[in-house]
Amino acid sequence: MKRIGIFVGGVFIGVLLGGGVALVARGRPELQVSTTTSSSNGVAVRPVDQTVLLVWTSGGLPAGLAELVGGLPGVASLTVVRGDLITVPGPDGVIPIDALAVEGDYQEFVPAADRAEFDRLGARDAILGTTSATLRRLARGDAVEVGEGVQFTVRAVVPDVVVGGAEMVLSIEAGEALGVVTPRFLLVSIDGERAAVEAAIRGLIRDVPVRVRGPGETPFMRHGDAVLPQSFVKAAFGEFSYSAGSGRSIIPDEQWVAANIVTEEVPILGTVRCHREVVPALRGALQQLVDEGVARVVDVAGFAGCYEPRLIAPGAGLSRHSWGIALDINYSENQKGVGSSQDPRLVEVMERWGFGWGGRWLIPDPAHFEWIRPPIP
């Protein structure tokens, strides 16, 4: 498995693709998280100036939020970023692409060296993150097919962090034509006290949970920032095409399944079907629970599977179960959106072995554990 790494919850988890994390705000110096300075717990991080905030809500931003936030004291500027999955032709169906659509003012929030590329982003152009370009063996000037007979030109390839870990960034016009229309998050440049600005933003959004982050607090300034972007999942576990099944099930490419999905015996759970690359970590986590005498924190009858190729919801993106890198444990007592009954010892061990816990998500899914990094030595 290709070892990748990012910051998750303030913890550095490997080698950062593209090197460093950078954002800028209008008229302000570059904000950077570096891998060159060690903190007391061994995490490589450099203190950052919090002049940019990420604001997102699950399922898309409430209507009119951008205008309200733009009028708050302490807000200098902002941009709305749209995001949806699109599909491109694949060898056995379609390939899902995590796409963003940005307005002209997005360039104010990226490093100076990349601003001109966003300024010149046309209706038939695409900007790719480094990981996406590597997966597709594409470079500046190449053509990328985004539909039957529809091609875009790669305007630029930029570090993943500049595009929020997305695979493809389009203009608003191109996004509308391809269905990238959901307003997912705001990037907000502030010139006031963060605490006051954040409190004011939260005061505007009372009906749905909202997440507000600053640089260095999240690996990528985008929605769904608690999990690996899809481009990183593909880099680590492979990209596959799929066709639609019944309901929200999908039928992945058989060759990818044969090469990557295995059936193995592990402690406590017995037989599982997962991606071959996560089995060692899963086995290690479950064996640790056995060794510590707390295997009872896992209810075998409540195990709801690992490899389950499906959409998150009808019309939504692919579940990480489709890659066989997520597990639902003690499912019956830990329903999505409901309070957790998971034993903290289970959560601690699973996180130690590289599985992020859905109970920490904006919309909690406490039965869900999903691979996000290699185990901590």
N, C-alpha and C positions, 0 to 999 in steps of 0.2 A: 504494500500500500504506500502510495506517495505520502510522505509526512508533510502536513501543512500546519499552519499555526496562525492564530490571531489572538486578540485580547477578548476574553469573555468574562464579564463581571469583574473587570479589573485584573484578571489573571492572564499572563502571557502563556500561550499553549503551543509554542513551537516556533518555526521559522516563518516570519511574516512575508507572504508573497508580495513582491513589488517593493518591499522595504519601506517601513515607516507608515505613519498615518498622518495625513495632512488635510487641513481645511483652512480656509481664510474667510474673513469677513470684510465687507467693504471698508477700505481705508485702514485696515488693520494688518499687523504683521502676521506671518504664517503661523498657524497653530499646529503643533506637531507632537505626536507620540513617537518616541524613538526607541530603538532596541539597543541602545548603547549605554544606558544608565541603569544600574541595579538598585532596587529598593531593598528594604530590610528583609523581605521574604523571598528575595531572589528574582522578583518580577522586574523585567527591564521596562522602565517607563520614565519619561521626563515630565515634570510638572507642566501643565498647560494653562493658557489664559482662556478662561471660559467666556468668550464673547459671542459664541454661536451656540444655539440650542436646537436640538431635534425635538419635534413634537409629533406624536402619532397616536392614533386610536385604531383599535381592531376593526377591520372591515371597511376602512376609509374614513376620512375626516368629515365631521358634521358640516352640512351646508352653511356657507357664510362665515365659517370660522376664520379664514384667512383675513377677510376684511376687518373682523373684530380684533384679531391679534395685531394687525397692522396699525390700528388706532390706539394701542396701549402706550402709556408712558414708558419710556425706556427701550422701546423697540425702534431700531434704526431702519431695518429693511427685512424683507422675508421673501421666500420663494415657495411655491407649491409644487410638489413633485408627484406626478401620477405614476401608477404602477399596476401592471397586470401581467399574467402569463400569456404569451403568444405561442403558437406552434409553427414550426417550419417542417418542410418535407424531410422524412427520414427513410432509411432503408426498409423499414417494416412498420409503416405508419407515420407518426409525427414525432417530433422532438420538442419538448417544452423549453421555452426560453423565458427567463426572468427579465422583463423589459421595463424600463422607466421612460417616461416622456417628460421633458423639461422645457421650461420657458427661458427666454433670453437672460433673465436675471439670475439663473442658476450659476452662470459663470462667475458671479461675484463671490461665490462660496467655494471655489476651487482654486488651487495654486495658480499663480500668475502665469506660469509656463504653459498651462493648459487652457487658459481662458479663450484664446483666439479660436481654438477648435470648436468650442461650444458656441461662440458668436457666429461662426460660419456654418453651423449645423443646418443643413437643408432638408427639404421634404423627401429626398431620396438618399439621405446620408444616415449612417449609424456610427456611434462611438462605442467601442468595445473595451471592457476591462481586460487586463492582462491575462487572467485565467481563461476567460471566454475565448480570446484570440488564440491562445495556446491550444485549447481543446479543439478548435476548428482549423488550426494551422492557417490563420488569416493574418494579413498585415495591412498596413495603410494602402489604400488604393484598390484592394481586392473587392470582388463582388460577393455579396452574401444573399442567398435566396431566402425570402421571407414568405413566400407563397407561390402558388402556381404561376409561373411566368413573371413574378414580381421580384426584382432585385434591388438591393441597396448597395451603396458604395461605402466601404469602411473609411470614414473621415479621419479617424485617429484611433490608436490603441493607447490607453492611459492606465496608470496604476489602479488596481481594483478599488482602493479606498476613495478615489476621486468620483467614482460612479456608484458608491454605496454597495459595492460587491455585486452589482447587477451584471448580467451578461451582455446587455445591449441597451444603449441609450439613444432615444429618438427625439426628434422635434415634436412639439405639440401637434402639428398638422399630421405628421406621419403616425404618431400615436393614435390619433382619432381614427385614421383610416384602418389601423390594425386592431383597434379595440383596447388600446392602452389608455384608459379614460378615468380610472378610479383615483381620486385625490388621496394619496396614501399618507404623506407626511409634509410637515413644514420644516424648513431651515430658517432660523430666525437670528438675525444679527442684533445684538443688544448693546446699548450704551448706558444702561442703568444697572442697578444692583440685581444680580441674578435672582436672589430669593424673592424679591418683590415682583419681578417680571414673571417668574414661574408661578407664583401664587395668583397673579392676575390671570394668567392663561388658564390655570386650573379652575378659576372661578367662572370662566366662560363655558366650561365643559363639565356640567354637573350630572348629566344623565348617563354617560358612558365612561369607562376607565380610560385614563390618558397616561401616556409615558412621556416624560421630559428628560432628556439626557444632554450632557455637555461632552465636548471632545475629551477623550481619555477615559470616559465612563462606559463606553460601548465600542465594540470593534468597528462597526460601520454605522454611519449616521444615516439610518434608513428605518423603515417600518420592519417589524418582526426581528428586532436586533438581538434577541436572546438566542437565536439559532444560527447555524451556518448558512450563509447565502447558498442558493442552489448551485452556483458556479463552483463553490468550494466542495460541495457534496459530490458533484460530478468529477472534479479533479481527484478526489480521494477514492471514489467507489465506482466510477465509470458513468458514461452517458449512454442512454438507450432510447430507442424509439418505441412507441407503443400504439396500439389501436384501442378503441373503446370497447369495454365489456358491458355487462348489464349493470344498471344502477350507476354507482360511482366506481365500480371496479374497472381495471384496465388490464390489457394483455400485453406485457412487455415483450421485447424482442427475445426470442427463444435462445439465441446464441449468448446474449448477455446473461440470461438467467442461468444457463448451463455452466457458464464460466465463473459465476460469482455467488450464486445462492446454494447453500449446502444444508444438509440435515445432520445435526450433531447431538451428542449426549452431553449435558452439562449438569453440574450439581443442582439439587433442589427441584428444578423445573423438569428435568428429564430430557425428552427429545424436543429440540427447537429447530426451526428453519430460519436462518438469518444469512446476511452477507458473510462470506468467509473471513473477511478482515476484521469483523467485530466479535467473532466468536471467542478469540483468546481473551479479550477484555471482559466479555460477559462471563466466561468461565472463571476468570480470576476474581471477579466481584462476588459471584455466588459462592466460590470456594472460601473466600474470606469470611462470608457470613457463617458458613459451616464451621470454620476454624475458630471463630469467636463465639460459637455456641448460640447464635441468634438466627438460625435458619428459619425459625418460626415467623419472622417478620414478613416472609413471603408465603402467601396463600396459593398453593399450586393450582387450586381450582379457579382462582381469580386471574390466572395468566391468560391474556387475550391475544397473544401472538406477537410475532416479530415481522416476518416477511408477509405482507398483505398488500399486494399491488392495488392501489385505489387512489382516488382523488380525496382531498381533505373534505370537500363537500361538492355537491353537483355544480359543475361549472367553475370550480376553483382549481388550485394547483395540485401537484402531486404530493401525497403524504410521504414522509420519510420512511414509512413502512414499505413503500414501493421499492426502496433500495435495500430493505432488510436491515436497517440500522437503528430502528426504534422498537421499543417493547412497551407493552401495556401490562403492568403488574398490579395485582390487587384491584382489578378494574371495577368490580361490582360495588366496592365501598369508596371509590374515588372517581366519581363521575366528573366530567368536564364542567367547569363553571361552578362547582360545589366545593365546599371546604375539604381539605385533605385529612385523611385518617392514616396516612403513611407514617410508619415508625421512622423517626429521625435517623436511626442507625442505618436503615435501608438507604435513605437518601444520601447520607454521608458516604457510604461505601460505593454506591453507584457513581456518584460524582467523582470520587477518588479514582475510579477506573475509567473516567472519560465520558460518562453519560450525563448530559444535562437533564435537569428535572423540570417537567412541565408545570409543577406546582409553583414555580417562580415566574411563570409567564403573566402577561398582562391579563389575559383571560385564562385562569389556571386550568391545567389539565393534569391533575395530580397522579394519575395512573401512568402517565407517559414519561418514559426515559429515552433520550435520543443522543446518539453519539455526536460529540462536538470537538473532541480532542483526544490525543493519546493519553494513556494513564499517567498519573503523577508518580514519578519515581519514589 
